């Protein structure tokens, strides 16, 4: 499980360390495959933050986020999908809190 998620981070994720965050941002176009991997591996999504890439190739907050207060893995993924649907097709990035 962890190997597949780490592989995903190294291939699709972009580090947010430049923002002081020890996590990865994923392109919005990859959300469905990432959430499917999280679902398959029973990862609870506690929320996430949306970022936009600046002209300097840095990340800036898009000031959009969501959270989940529960312990149902499938429900947490449904909530993430529902929220992220409004950003489909936009050149944005998502950082999941899991």
C-alpha positions in Angstrom: 0.0 0.0 0.0 2.5 2.6 1.1 4.8 1.8 -1.9 2.0 2.6 -4.4 1.2 5.8 -2.7 4.9 6.8 -2.5 5.2 5.9 -6.2 2.2 8.1 -7.0 3.8 11.0 -5.0 7.1 10.7 -6.8 5.5 10.6 -10.3 2.5 12.9 -10.1 3.0 14.9 -6.9 5.0 18.2 -6.6 6.6 19.0 -3.3 5.2 21.8 -1.1 8.3 22.1 1.0 9.0 25.5 -0.6 5.7 26.6 1.2 6.9 25.1 4.5 4.5 22.0 4.1 5.8 18.5 4.2 3.4 17.1 1.6 2.7 16.9 -2.1 0.3 18.8 -4.4 -1.3 16.8 -7.2 -2.7 18.2 -10.5 -6.5 18.4 -10.4 -6.6 16.2 -13.5 -5.3 13.3 -11.4 -7.8 13.5 -8.6 -9.9 10.5 -9.6 -6.9 8.1 -9.9 -5.5 9.4 -6.6 -8.8 9.0 -4.7 -9.3 5.5 -6.2 -5.8 4.5 -4.9 -6.7 5.9 -1.5 -10.0 4.0 -1.5 -8.4 0.7 -2.6 -5.8 1.1 0.2 -8.4 2.2 2.8 -6.9 5.7 3.4 -9.1 8.1 5.3 -9.1 11.6 3.7 -9.4 14.2 6.5 -9.5 17.1 4.0 -7.4 19.1 1.7 -6.2 22.4 0.3 -6.2 23.8 -3.2 -3.2 25.5 -4.7 -2.4 27.4 -7.8 1.0 27.4 -9.5 2.4 30.9 -9.9 4.4 32.2 -12.9 7.6 31.4 -10.9 6.5 27.8 -10.7 5.9 28.1 -6.9 2.6 27.3 -5.3 0.3 29.8 -3.8 -2.9 29.1 -1.8 -6.1 29.3 -3.8 -7.9 29.8 -0.5 -10.2 26.9 -0.9 -10.3 23.8 1.3 -12.5 21.2 2.9 -12.4 19.0 5.9 -14.0 15.7 7.0 -14.8 14.9 10.7 -15.5 11.3 10.7 -14.0 7.9 10.4 -15.8 6.3 7.4 -13.2 5.9 4.7 -15.7 5.7 1.8 -17.7 8.7 3.0 -14.5 10.7 3.3 -13.6 10.0 -0.3 -17.1 10.8 -1.5 -16.9 14.1 0.3 -13.5 14.8 -1.3 -14.9 14.0 -4.8 -18.0 16.1 -4.2 -15.9 19.1 -3.2 -13.3 18.8 -5.9 -15.8 18.4 -8.6 -16.2 22.2 -8.8 -12.5 22.5 -9.7 -12.4 19.9 -12.5 -10.8 21.2 -15.7 -9.0 24.0 -13.9 -5.2 24.3 -13.7 -5.1 23.9 -9.9 -3.5 21.4 -7.5 -4.8 19.6 -4.5 -2.9 18.6 -1.3 -4.7 15.9 0.6 -4.6 15.5 4.4 -4.8 11.8 5.2 
